Amino acid sequence: MSKIIDVRTTYEAFTSGADLSNLGEVEIYGWARTNRNSGQIGFIELHDGTAFKSIQVVYSNDTENYDSVAH
């Protein structure tokens, strides 16, 4: 089961030096500001409105639903 967190909580935990290894799988809901895809690897800038910063999601062409994510 995944844990639902927001961008602000994730960013604050990361910048405070907290140990994030115990989070496991997480879900973050938001919208893609940008989606750059080079054919082998892609980058999504995910924003949810809780912070000025966003999270960068990295995906590769061996991702299960690569074509869907790339579009």
N, C-alpha and C positions, 0 to 999 in steps of 0.2 A: 504494500500500500504506500502510495506516495504522500508527501506532505505538501500542503499548499502554502506558499509564502509569497510576499510581495518584493518588488525590486528594492524598495527602501530598506527593508529588514535584511535582505541579502547583502546589499552594499555596506550597511553599517556593521554587520558581522564580519565581512571581509576586511574592511579597513581598520577594525579594532584588533585584528590579529586573532580572532576567535578560531577555534578548531572546527572547521566545517566538514571534516571527514565523516562525522557521525550522522550527517543529514540523510545520506542515502539518496534515493530518488525524490526529486521535488518537482512540483508543478508551479509555473508562474503564468498567470493569464495577463494578456495585454495585447498590444498591436505592434506590428512590424513597422518601424520608421523607414528602414532600408533593408533590402535583401540583395546582397552581392553574391554572384555565383560565377566561378571560373570553369565549371565543368567537372572538376575533381573535388573541389571543396567550396563551401558557401558560408556566408556570414550574415546573420540577421541581427539587427539592432532592435531589441525588444524593449518597449516602454509601456508602463502601466499607470502613469499619472501620480504615483506615490512619491516620486523623487525627480529631480532635474536630470539625474544620471539615468542611463539605460543599461541593460545587460546585453552582452554580445553572445549570441548562440552560434556555435560552430557545428556544421554538419558536413559529412563527406559523401561521396557517391556510393559508398557501401551501406549508407543508411537505408533502412527498410522502405521508407516512403520518400526517397530522394526527389523524385520528379514532382510530387505534390508539394514538398517543402520548398523546392527551388522556384516554384511559381507562386 
